Amino acid sequence: MSHGTFCFMSFNGYGWYLASTAALLNISYFIHNLVAWLKIRPFFRGQQPVFSVGYTAWAPRIYLFTLALSAPALVFNIYNVFRYFNNFSRLFAKVRPYEPLFRDPWWVFSCVTLFQVIQKSYSLGIWTLCRKSPRFGFMLVGMFLALAFTLVDILATAIDGLSVTGG
């Protein structure tokens, strides 16, 4: 909540305030992806995993390995945000379009995994599930809107002239 309040303020510590709340937000992305892994991990283990043996061998390793690889990029992003919003560097404006690559793929993978588990375990399609559980349908709509807004944000930042604010 504190990160969204920066637009109402104007004071000497503005850059530090914004960068500090952005740092907490970046840390929460990593923790969120770790918790998502803890939620889907049981479907890859045990005597009767939901997925095939080959898939249960490499998918968890890739998930955890790539998540671990994203940690240095998030640390760099935190450092870069501090430098940008305290007027030390303009590098953040150039690397900003790549930021979602270090926070979004894991929750998308976790959601797709849960869809597959529901489909295999309960023999329900997505539309049937949305009719039986409208909350699930709203969650799906929210997920697709988040992906759409992320894509629009990337395009507006990466393509000159597409945004009025310049990223």
N, CA and C atoms as an extended XYZ file, in Angstrom:
501
Properties=species:S:1:pos:R:3:atomname:S:1:resname:S:1:resid:I:1 pbc="F F F"
N         0.822       -1.187        0.000 N   MET     1
C         0.000        0.000        0.000 CA  MET     1
C         0.873        1.261        0.000 C   MET     1
N         1.988        1.195        0.709 N   SER     2
C         2.821        2.396        0.807 CA  SER     2
C         3.436        2.792       -0.532 C   SER     2
N         3.643        1.825       -1.428 N   HIS     3
C         4.275        2.154       -2.698 CA  HIS     3
C         3.359        3.010       -3.577 C   HIS     3
N         2.075        2.842       -3.488 N   GLY     4
C         1.153        3.609       -4.310 CA  GLY     4
C         0.913        5.027       -3.823 C   GLY     4
N         1.400        5.361       -2.636 N   THR     5
C         1.148        6.692       -2.080 CA  THR     5
C         2.147        7.742       -2.541 C   THR     5
N         3.219        7.337       -3.228 N   PHE     6
C         4.261        8.287       -3.594 CA  PHE     6
C         3.751        9.381       -4.528 C   PHE     6
N         2.708        9.111       -5.290 N   CYS     7
C         2.237       10.108       -6.252 CA  CYS     7
C         1.571       11.308       -5.572 C   CYS     7
N         1.275       11.204       -4.266 N   PHE     8
C         0.636       12.301       -3.547 CA  PHE     8
C         1.642       13.154       -2.771 C   PHE     8
N         2.915       12.854       -2.928 N   MET     9
C         3.915       13.519       -2.100 CA  MET     9
C         4.937       14.273       -2.926 C   MET     9
N         5.483       15.273       -2.305 N   SER    10
C         6.586       16.011       -2.891 CA  SER    10
C         7.422       16.551       -1.735 C   SER    10
N         8.535       15.915       -1.488 N   PHE    11
C         9.422       16.338       -0.400 CA  PHE    11
C        10.846       15.910       -0.741 C   PHE    11
N        11.801       16.348        0.064 N   ASN    12
C        13.212       16.093       -0.227 CA  ASN    12
C        13.574       14.609       -0.267 C   ASN    12
N        12.946       13.803        0.531 N   GLY    13
C        13.250       12.374        0.565 CA  GLY    13
C        12.398       11.543       -0.371 C   GLY    13
N        11.791       12.203       -1.358 N   TYR    14
C        10.882       11.519       -2.274 CA  TYR    14
C        11.546       10.317       -2.952 C   TYR    14
N        12.735       10.487       -3.469 N   GLY    15
C        13.447        9.404       -4.162 CA  GLY    15
C        13.730        8.231       -3.250 C   GLY    15
N        14.134        8.528       -2.019 N   TRP    16
C        14.410        7.456       -1.059 CA  TRP    16
C        13.136        6.739       -0.658 C   TRP    16
N        12.056        7.493       -0.469 N   TYR    17
C        10.771        6.884       -0.103 CA  TYR    17
C        10.291        5.955       -1.212 C   TYR    17
N        10.297        6.436       -2.440 N   LEU    18
C         9.839        5.647       -3.571 CA  LEU    18
C        10.709        4.411       -3.764 C   LEU    18
N        12.020        4.587       -3.705 N   ALA    19
C        12.926        3.460       -3.906 CA  ALA    19
C        12.808        2.434       -2.774 C   ALA    19
N        12.583        2.886       -1.560 N   SER    20
C        12.438        1.955       -0.432 CA  SER    20
C        11.176        1.114       -0.565 C   SER    20
N        10.076        1.754       -0.915 N   THR    21
C         8.835        0.986       -1.074 CA  THR    21
C         8.911        0.080       -2.294 C   THR    21
N         9.611        0.506       -3.345 N   ALA    22
C         9.795       -0.352       -4.522 CA  ALA    22
C        10.669       -1.554       -4.168 C   ALA    22
N        11.644       -1.367       -3.302 N   ALA    23
C        12.494       -2.483       -2.860 CA  ALA    23
C        11.651       -3.530       -2.138 C   ALA    23
N        10.764       -3.079       -1.259 N   LEU    24
C         9.879       -4.017       -0.563 CA  LEU    24
C         8.965       -4.746       -1.552 C   LEU    24
N         8.519       -4.035       -2.567 N   LEU    25
C         7.668       -4.644       -3.587 CA  LEU    25
C         8.440       -5.713       -4.363 C   LEU    25
N         9.681       -5.437       -4.715 N   ASN    26
C        10.504       -6.418       -5.424 CA  ASN    26
C        10.772       -7.649       -4.566 C   ASN    26
N        11.017       -7.454       -3.299 N   ILE    27
C        11.224       -8.584       -2.397 CA  ILE    27
C         9.947       -9.408       -2.295 C   ILE    27
N         8.804       -8.737       -2.266 N   SER    28
C         7.537       -9.468       -2.166 CA  SER    28
C         7.273      -10.292       -3.425 C   SER    28
N         7.736       -9.840       -4.602 N   TYR    29
C         7.591      -10.640       -5.823 CA  TYR    29
C         8.291      -11.981       -5.657 C   TYR    29
N         9.513      -11.928       -5.166 N   PHE    30
C        10.297      -13.149       -4.989 CA  PHE    30
C         9.632      -14.078       -3.973 C   PHE    30
N         9.207      -13.518       -2.853 N   ILE    31
C         8.553      -14.323       -1.817 CA  ILE    31
C         7.245      -14.913       -2.340 C   ILE    31
N         6.502      -14.131       -3.102 N   HIS    32
C         5.248      -14.614       -3.674 CA  HIS    32
C         5.497      -15.822       -4.581 C   HIS    32
N         6.536      -15.771       -5.396 N   ASN    33
C         6.858      -16.890       -6.278 CA  ASN    33
C         7.330      -18.108       -5.490 C   ASN    33
N         8.028      -17.885       -4.399 N   LEU    34
C         8.446      -18.991       -3.537 CA  LEU    34
C         7.229      -19.652       -2.880 C   LEU    34
N         6.287      -18.858       -2.411 N   VAL    35
C         5.064      -19.397       -1.810 CA  VAL    35
C         4.240      -20.131       -2.867 C   VAL    35
N         4.206      -19.603       -4.091 N   ALA    36
C         3.497      -20.294       -5.173 CA  ALA    36
C         4.101      -21.673       -5.390 C   ALA    36
N         5.440      -21.765       -5.302 N   TRP    37
C         6.082      -23.069       -5.441 CA  TRP    37
C         5.660      -24.003       -4.303 C   TRP    37
N         5.608      -23.498       -3.094 N   LEU    38
C         5.206      -24.335       -1.962 CA  LEU    38
C         3.783      -24.856       -2.138 C   LEU    38
N         2.943      -24.081       -2.819 N   LYS    39
C         1.564      -24.509       -3.047 CA  LYS    39
C         1.461      -25.594       -4.119 C   LYS    39
N         2.294      -25.532       -5.160 N   ILE    40
C         2.173      -26.519       -6.237 CA  ILE    40
C         3.130      -27.697       -6.068 C   ILE    40
N         4.077      -27.605       -5.160 N   ARG    41
C         5.061      -28.670       -4.970 CA  ARG    41
C         4.448      -30.044       -4.702 C   ARG    41
N         3.391      -30.158       -3.898 N   PRO    42
C         2.839      -31.498       -3.643 CA  PRO    42
C         2.360      -32.233       -4.901 C   PRO    42
N         2.044      -31.522       -5.956 N   PHE    43
C         1.567      -32.173       -7.173 CA  PHE    43
C         2.702      -32.794       -7.980 C   PHE    43
N         3.944      -32.475       -7.634 N   PHE    44
C         5.111      -33.017       -8.325 CA  PHE    44
C         5.783      -34.129       -7.527 C   PHE    44
N         5.340      -34.380       -6.307 N   ARG    45
C         5.989      -35.342       -5.415 CA  ARG    45
C         5.019      -36.423       -4.967 C   ARG    45
N         5.530      -37.308       -4.143 N   GLY    46
C         4.690      -38.344       -3.545 CA  GLY    46
C         4.650      -39.605       -4.378 C   GLY    46
N         3.831      -40.552       -3.930 N   GLN    47
C         3.744      -41.839       -4.611 CA  GLN    47
C         2.951      -41.743       -5.912 C   GLN    47
N         2.003      -40.825       -5.962 N   GLN    48
C         1.209      -40.657       -7.178 CA  GLN    48
C         1.182      -39.189       -7.595 C   GLN    48
N         2.281      -38.706       -8.187 N   PRO    49
C         2.256      -37.304       -8.635 CA  PRO    49
C         1.235      -37.118       -9.747 C   PRO    49
N         0.709      -35.925       -9.848 N   VAL    50
C        -0.326      -35.631      -10.850 CA  VAL    50
C         0.254      -35.659      -12.261 C   VAL    50
N         1.514      -35.298      -12.396 N   PHE    51
C         2.138      -35.207      -13.717 CA  PHE    51
C         2.999      -36.436      -13.988 C   PHE    51
N         3.399      -36.602      -15.229 N   SER    52
C         4.233      -37.747      -15.608 CA  SER    52
C         5.594      -37.666      -14.925 C   SER    52
N         6.241      -38.820      -14.825 N   VAL    53
C         7.505      -38.919      -14.096 CA  VAL    53
C         8.574      -38.009      -14.699 C   VAL    53
N         8.670      -37.963      -16.010 N   GLY    54
C         9.665      -37.108      -16.657 CA  GLY    54
C         9.444      -35.641      -16.342 C   GLY    54
N         8.200      -35.231      -16.371 N   TYR    55
C         7.852      -33.835      -16.093 CA  TYR    55
C         8.135      -33.484      -14.636 C   TYR    55
N         7.840      -34.408      -13.727 N   THR    56
C         8.070      -34.134      -12.296 CA  THR    56
C         9.545      -34.086      -11.965 C   THR    56
N        10.390      -34.617      -12.851 N   ALA    57
C        11.834      -34.578      -12.603 CA  ALA    57
C        12.433      -33.228      -12.992 C   ALA    57
N        12.085      -32.714      -14.183 N   TRP    58
C        12.755      -31.492      -14.646 CA  TRP    58
C        12.012      -30.208      -14.330 C   TRP    58
N        10.685      -30.211      -14.278 N   ALA    59
C         9.929      -28.969      -14.048 CA  ALA    59
C        10.255      -28.318      -12.700 C   ALA    59
N        10.268      -29.059      -11.589 N   PRO    60
C        10.618      -28.414      -10.315 CA  PRO    60
C        12.033      -27.852      -10.286 C   PRO    60
N        12.958      -28.573      -10.907 N   ARG    61
C        14.351      -28.084      -10.931 CA  ARG    61
C        14.465      -26.772      -11.713 C   ARG    61
N        13.813      -26.734      -12.866 N   ILE    62
C        13.859      -25.512      -13.681 CA  ILE    62
C        13.184      -24.359      -12.942 C   ILE    62
N        12.029      -24.637      -12.325 N   TYR    63
C        11.308      -23.602      -11.575 CA  TYR    63
C        12.215      -22.997      -10.507 C   TYR    63
N        12.783      -23.846       -9.655 N   LEU    64
C        13.604      -23.347       -8.549 CA  LEU    64
C        14.918      -22.734       -9.025 C   LEU    64
N        15.532      -23.332      -10.053 N   PHE    65
C        16.791      -22.802      -10.576 CA  PHE    65
C        16.593      -21.420      -11.190 C   PHE    65
N        15.551      -21.263      -12.004 N   THR    66
C        15.323      -19.954      -12.625 CA  THR    66
C        14.870      -18.921      -11.590 C   THR    66
N        14.122      -19.366      -10.581 N   LEU    67
C        13.741      -18.437       -9.515 CA  LEU    67
C        14.982      -17.954       -8.767 C   LEU    67
N        15.909      -18.872       -8.491 N   ALA    68
C        17.158      -18.483       -7.833 CA  ALA    68
C        17.968      -17.537       -8.720 C   ALA    68
N        17.954      -17.785      -10.030 N   LEU    69
C        18.673      -16.904      -10.955 CA  LEU    69
C        18.062      -15.504      -11.019 C   LEU    69
N        16.779      -15.386      -10.696 N   SER    70
C        16.137      -14.069      -10.753 CA  SER    70
C        16.508      -13.191       -9.555 C   SER    70
N        17.021      -13.781       -8.493 N   ALA    71
C        17.364      -13.004       -7.291 CA  ALA    71
C        18.412      -11.921       -7.575 C   ALA    71
N        19.526      -12.233       -8.251 N   PRO    72
C        20.482      -11.156       -8.548 CA  PRO    72
C        19.878      -10.048       -9.413 C   PRO    72
N        18.992      -10.420      -10.345 N   ALA    73
C        18.354       -9.403      -11.182 CA  ALA    73
C        17.446       -8.503      -10.345 C   ALA    73
N        16.753       -9.071       -9.361 N   LEU    74
C        15.907       -8.252       -8.483 CA  LEU    74
C        16.755       -7.340       -7.598 C   LEU    74
N        17.883       -7.844       -7.124 N   VAL    75
C        18.793       -7.004       -6.326 CA  VAL    75
C        19.322       -5.859       -7.189 C   VAL    75
N        19.702       -6.174       -8.424 N   PHE    76
C        20.144       -5.125       -9.350 CA  PHE    76
C        19.030       -4.112       -9.588 C   PHE    76
N        17.803       -4.596       -9.748 N   ASN    77
C        16.672       -3.704       -9.978 CA  ASN    77
C        16.452       -2.779       -8.784 C   ASN    77
N        16.562       -3.297       -7.577 N   ILE    78
C        16.409       -2.478       -6.374 CA  ILE    78
C        17.481       -1.388       -6.355 C   ILE    78
N        18.729       -1.774       -6.627 N   TYR    79
C        19.837       -0.808       -6.673 CA  TYR    79
C        19.608        0.222       -7.780 C   TYR    79
N        19.153       -0.254       -8.930 N   ASN    80
C        18.920        0.610      -10.077 CA  ASN    80
C        17.802        1.614       -9.803 C   ASN    80
N        16.741        1.174       -9.121 N   VAL    81
C        15.624        2.067       -8.780 CA  VAL    81
C        16.105        3.163       -7.830 C   VAL    81
N        16.930        2.795       -6.834 N   PHE    82
C        17.490        3.807       -5.928 CA  PHE    82
C        18.277        4.849       -6.715 C   PHE    82
N        19.118        4.391       -7.630 N   ARG    83
C        19.928        5.328       -8.409 CA  ARG    83
C        19.069        6.204       -9.317 C   ARG    83
N        18.047        5.631       -9.912 N   TYR    84
C        17.196        6.375      -10.846 CA  TYR    84
C        16.378        7.451      -10.130 C   TYR    84
N        15.686        7.075       -9.074 N   PHE    85
C        14.797        8.028       -8.411 CA  PHE    85
C        15.520        9.011       -7.494 C   PHE    85
N        16.811        8.832       -7.330 N   ASN    86
C        17.610        9.826       -6.613 CA  ASN    86
C        18.528       10.573       -7.584 C   ASN    86
N        18.216       10.465       -8.882 N   ASN    87
C        18.881       11.214       -9.956 CA  ASN    87
C        20.375       10.947      -10.073 C   ASN    87
N        20.765        9.662       -9.951 N   PHE    88
C        22.168        9.290      -10.144 CA  PHE    88
C        22.402        8.573      -11.472 C   PHE    88
N        21.330        7.994      -12.059 N   SER    89
C        21.493        7.200      -13.274 CA  SER    89
C        20.174        7.152      -14.041 C   SER    89
N        20.270        7.037      -15.361 N   ARG    90
C        19.074        6.906      -16.209 CA  ARG    90
C        18.941        5.474      -16.741 C   ARG    90
N        19.746        4.554      -16.249 N   LEU    91
C        19.738        3.180      -16.728 CA  LEU    91
C        18.382        2.507      -16.515 C   LEU    91
N        17.695        2.835      -15.443 N   PHE    92
C        16.408        2.219      -15.129 CA  PHE    92
C        15.421        2.387      -16.285 C   PHE    92
N        15.432        3.532      -16.930 N   ALA    93
C        14.510        3.783      -18.040 CA  ALA    93
C        14.760        2.819      -19.200 C   ALA    93
N        16.001        2.370      -19.364 N   LYS    94
C        16.331        1.449      -20.452 CA  LYS    94
C        16.021       -0.012      -20.110 C   LYS    94
N        16.184       -0.407      -18.860 N   VAL    95
C        15.978       -1.821      -18.486 CA  VAL    95
C        14.577       -2.097      -17.954 C   VAL    95
N        13.772       -1.073      -17.763 N   ARG    96
C        12.419       -1.242      -17.214 CA  ARG    96
C        11.544       -2.220      -17.989 C   ARG    96
N        11.591       -2.264      -19.338 N   PRO    97
C        10.737       -3.220      -20.055 CA  PRO    97
C        11.034       -4.686      -19.732 C   PRO    97
N        12.241       -4.981      -19.245 N   TYR    98
C        12.615       -6.367      -18.961 CA  TYR    98
C        12.285       -6.799      -17.536 C   TYR    98
N        11.839       -5.876      -16.713 N   GLU    99
C        11.530       -6.153      -15.310 CA  GLU    99
C        10.514       -7.287      -15.117 C   GLU    99
N         9.417       -7.347      -15.890 N   PRO   100
C         8.440       -8.433      -15.693 CA  PRO   100
C         9.006       -9.828      -15.934 C   PRO   100
N        10.067       -9.948      -16.728 N   LEU   101
C        10.664      -11.259      -16.961 CA  LEU   101
C        11.258      -11.846      -15.688 C   LEU   101
N        11.545      -10.990      -14.714 N   PHE   102
C        12.152      -11.455      -13.469 CA  PHE   102
C        11.157      -11.539      -12.321 C   PHE   102
N         9.864      -11.372      -12.626 N   ARG   103
C         8.869      -11.487      -11.560 CA  ARG   103
C         7.631      -12.272      -11.959 C   ARG   103
N         7.254      -12.332      -13.235 N   ASP   104
C         5.964      -12.892      -13.638 CA  ASP   104
C         5.941      -14.351      -14.091 C   ASP   104
N         6.982      -14.894      -14.722 N   PRO   105
C         6.839      -16.248      -15.276 CA  PRO   105
C         6.464      -17.317      -14.251 C   PRO   105
N         6.877      -17.172      -13.021 N   TRP   106
C         6.655      -18.226      -12.031 CA  TRP   106
C         5.203      -18.291      -11.581 C   TRP   106
N         4.553      -17.143      -11.393 N   TRP   107
C         3.144      -17.212      -10.991 CA  TRP   107
C         2.278      -17.664      -12.155 C   TRP   107
N         2.671      -17.340      -13.385 N   VAL   108
C         1.934      -17.846      -14.540 CA  VAL   108
C         2.072      -19.370      -14.607 C   VAL   108
N         3.288      -19.879      -14.422 N   PHE   109
C         3.508      -21.322      -14.408 CA  PHE   109
C         2.704      -21.989      -13.296 C   PHE   109
N         2.680      -21.377      -12.118 N   SER   110
C         1.932      -21.939      -10.991 CA  SER   110
C         0.441      -21.994      -11.293 C   SER   110
N        -0.100      -20.958      -11.901 N   CYS   111
C        -1.526      -20.942      -12.257 CA  CYS   111
C        -1.842      -21.999      -13.306 C   CYS   111
N        -0.997      -22.127      -14.324 N   VAL   112
C        -1.213      -23.139      -15.356 CA  VAL   112
C        -1.136      -24.534      -14.747 C   VAL   112
N        -0.196      -24.728      -13.819 N   THR   113
C        -0.084      -26.018      -13.135 CA  THR   113
C        -1.357      -26.334      -12.366 C   THR   113
N        -1.888      -25.359      -11.654 N   LEU   114
C        -3.129      -25.591      -10.909 CA  LEU   114
C        -4.296      -25.889      -11.847 C   LEU   114
N        -4.365      -25.221      -12.994 N   PHE   115
C        -5.410      -25.520      -13.978 CA  PHE   115
C        -5.311      -26.979      -14.432 C   PHE   115
N        -4.086      -27.426      -14.720 N   GLN   116
C        -3.896      -28.800      -15.165 CA  GLN   116
C        -4.263      -29.802      -14.075 C   GLN   116
N        -3.922      -29.491      -12.829 N   VAL   117
C        -4.261      -30.378      -11.712 CA  VAL   117
C        -5.778      -30.492      -11.582 C   VAL   117
N        -6.468      -29.372      -11.648 N   ILE   118
C        -7.932      -29.383      -11.540 CA  ILE   118
C        -8.539      -30.163      -12.696 C   ILE   118
N        -8.007      -29.947      -13.887 N   GLN   119
C        -8.537      -30.626      -15.066 CA  GLN   119
C        -8.316      -32.140      -14.975 C   GLN   119
N        -7.133      -32.585      -14.533 N   LYS   120
C        -6.842      -34.008      -14.438 CA  LYS   120
C        -7.546      -34.669      -13.249 C   LYS   120
N        -7.570      -33.990      -12.127 N   SER   121
C        -8.114      -34.598      -10.916 CA  SER   121
C        -9.633      -34.622      -10.892 C   SER   121
N       -10.254      -33.570      -11.406 N   TYR   122
C       -11.705      -33.461      -11.314 CA  TYR   122
C       -12.413      -33.567      -12.659 C   TYR   122
N       -11.650      -33.728      -13.730 N   SER   123
C       -12.206      -33.807      -15.084 CA  SER   123
C       -13.112      -32.614      -15.391 C   SER   123
N       -12.668      -31.431      -14.999 N   LEU   124
C       -13.425      -30.209      -15.255 CA  LEU   124
C       -12.651      -29.333      -16.227 C   LEU   124
N       -13.358      -28.802      -17.199 N   GLY   125
C       -12.758      -27.814      -18.080 CA  GLY   125
C       -12.808      -26.446      -17.403 C   GLY   125
N       -12.122      -25.498      -17.972 N   ILE   126
C       -12.065      -24.164      -17.381 CA  ILE   126
C       -13.450      -23.524      -17.347 C   ILE   126
N       -14.228      -23.662      -18.437 N   TRP   127
C       -15.554      -23.032      -18.481 CA  TRP   127
C       -16.505      -23.661      -17.462 C   TRP   127
N       -16.450      -24.982      -17.323 N   THR   128
C       -17.293      -25.657      -16.333 CA  THR   128
C       -16.914      -25.205      -14.933 C   THR   128
N       -15.626      -25.104      -14.694 N   LEU   129
C       -15.151      -24.663      -13.382 CA  LEU   129
C       -15.597      -23.234      -13.084 C   LEU   129
N       -15.560      -22.371      -14.097 N   CYS   130
C       -15.995      -20.972      -13.901 CA  CYS   130
C       -17.497      -20.895      -13.617 C   CYS   130
N       -18.282      -21.774      -14.244 N   ARG   131
C       -19.717      -21.788      -13.960 CA  ARG   131
C       -19.998      -22.297      -12.551 C   ARG   131
N       -19.248      -23.300      -12.117 N   LYS   132
C       -19.463      -23.870      -10.780 CA  LYS   132
C       -18.889      -22.971       -9.679 C   LYS   132
N       -17.824      -22.260      -10.010 N   SER   133
C       -17.190      -21.381       -9.037 CA  SER   133
C       -16.896      -20.025       -9.683 C   SER   133
N       -17.840      -19.083       -9.609 N   PRO   134
C       -17.622      -17.764      -10.230 CA  PRO   134
C       -16.380      -17.044       -9.683 C   PRO   134
N       -16.022      -17.305       -8.433 N   ARG   135
C       -14.813      -16.678       -7.878 CA  ARG   135
C       -13.580      -17.084       -8.677 C   ARG   135
N       -13.548      -18.334       -9.113 N   PHE   136
C       -12.443      -18.803       -9.939 CA  PHE   136
C       -12.426      -18.043      -11.261 C   PHE   136
N       -13.608      -17.812      -11.826 N   GLY   137
C       -13.707      -17.043      -13.067 CA  GLY   137
C       -13.201      -15.622      -12.893 C   GLY   137
N       -13.537      -14.990      -11.770 N   PHE   138
C       -13.036      -13.630      -11.510 CA  PHE   138
C       -11.520      -13.635      -11.343 C   PHE   138
N       -10.992      -14.681      -10.710 N   MET   139
C        -9.543      -14.783      -10.571 CA  MET   139
C        -8.887      -14.907      -11.946 C   MET   139
N        -9.490      -15.698      -12.823 N   LEU   140
C        -8.952      -15.841      -14.179 CA  LEU   140
C        -8.975      -14.522      -14.938 C   LEU   140
N       -10.089      -13.815      -14.847 N   VAL   141
C       -10.196      -12.511      -15.500 CA  VAL   141
C        -9.123      -11.570      -14.955 C   VAL   141
N        -8.942      -11.567      -13.639 N   GLY   142
C        -7.908      -10.729      -13.022 CA  GLY   142
C        -6.513      -11.094      -13.511 C   GLY   142
N        -6.254      -12.378      -13.651 N   MET   143
C        -4.940      -12.823      -14.119 CA  MET   143
C        -4.704      -12.375      -15.559 C   MET   143
N        -5.700      -12.542      -16.421 N   PHE   144
C        -5.533      -12.129      -17.806 CA  PHE   144
C        -5.421      -10.609      -17.940 C   PHE   144
N        -6.155       -9.868      -17.109 N   LEU   145
C        -6.015       -8.407      -17.120 CA  LEU   145
C        -4.614       -7.997      -16.668 C   LEU   145
N        -4.097       -8.665      -15.638 N   ALA   146
C        -2.738       -8.360      -15.165 CA  ALA   146
C        -1.715       -8.607      -16.273 C   ALA   146
N        -1.857       -9.708      -16.990 N   LEU   147
C        -0.941       -9.990      -18.095 CA  LEU   147
C        -1.103       -8.964      -19.220 C   LEU   147
N        -2.334       -8.573      -19.506 N   ALA   148
C        -2.574       -7.576      -20.557 CA  ALA   148
C        -1.977       -6.223      -20.176 C   ALA   148
N        -2.187       -5.796      -18.929 N   PHE   149
C        -1.625       -4.521      -18.479 CA  PHE   149
C        -0.097       -4.567      -18.467 C   PHE   149
N         0.465       -5.710      -18.103 N   THR   150
C         1.920       -5.852      -18.123 CA  THR   150
C         2.443       -5.720      -19.545 C   THR   150
N         1.769       -6.358      -20.492 N   LEU   151
C         2.174       -6.263      -21.894 CA  LEU   151
C         2.066       -4.828      -22.407 C   LEU   151
N         0.982       -4.143      -22.077 N   VAL   152
C         0.818       -2.750      -22.496 CA  VAL   152
C         1.904       -1.875      -21.861 C   VAL   152
N         2.222       -2.125      -20.597 N   ASP   153
C         3.275       -1.376      -19.909 CA  ASP   153
C         4.628       -1.588      -20.585 C   ASP   153
N         4.924       -2.821      -20.945 N   ILE   154
C         6.192       -3.124      -21.618 CA  ILE   154
C         6.252       -2.407      -22.967 C   ILE   154
N         5.176       -2.500      -23.733 N   LEU   155
C         5.157       -1.857      -25.049 CA  LEU   155
C         5.255       -0.333      -24.938 C   LEU   155
N         4.548        0.251      -23.967 N   ALA   156
C         4.583        1.708      -23.793 CA  ALA   156
C         5.962        2.179      -23.366 C   ALA   156
N         6.677        1.344      -22.642 N   THR   157
C         8.015        1.713      -22.193 CA  THR   157
C         9.050        1.472      -23.289 C   THR   157
N         8.881        0.397      -24.045 N   ALA   158
C         9.895        0.007      -25.026 CA  ALA   158
C         9.791        0.766      -26.346 C   ALA   158
N         8.576        1.154      -26.739 N   ILE   159
C         8.380        1.798      -28.051 CA  ILE   159
C         8.258        3.304      -27.862 C   ILE   159
N         9.208        4.024      -28.432 N   ASP   160
C         9.187        5.490      -28.338 CA  ASP   160
C         7.947        6.041      -29.045 C   ASP   160
N         7.330        7.039      -28.436 N   GLY   161
C         6.169        7.691      -29.031 CA  GLY   161
C         4.848        7.026      -28.702 C   GLY   161
N         4.883        5.850      -28.068 N   LEU   162
C         3.644        5.161      -27.717 CA  LEU   162
C         3.094        5.674      -26.393 C   LEU   162
N         3.938        6.270      -25.581 N   SER   163
C         3.522        6.781      -24.283 CA  SER   163
C         3.750        8.289      -24.226 C   SER   163
N         2.879        8.978      -23.555 N   VAL   164
C         3.012       10.422      -23.426 CA  VAL   164
C         4.050       10.781      -22.368 C   VAL   164
N         4.226        9.910      -21.385 N   THR   165
C         5.125       10.224      -20.278 CA  THR   165
C         6.543        9.739      -20.493 C   THR   165
N         6.811        8.999      -21.552 N   GLY   166
C         8.164        8.513      -21.812 CA  GLY   166
C         8.550        7.391      -20.874 C   GLY   166
N         7.634        6.491      -20.569 N   GLY   167
C         7.923        5.339      -19.705 CA  GLY   167
C         7.677        5.687      -18.304 C   GLY   167
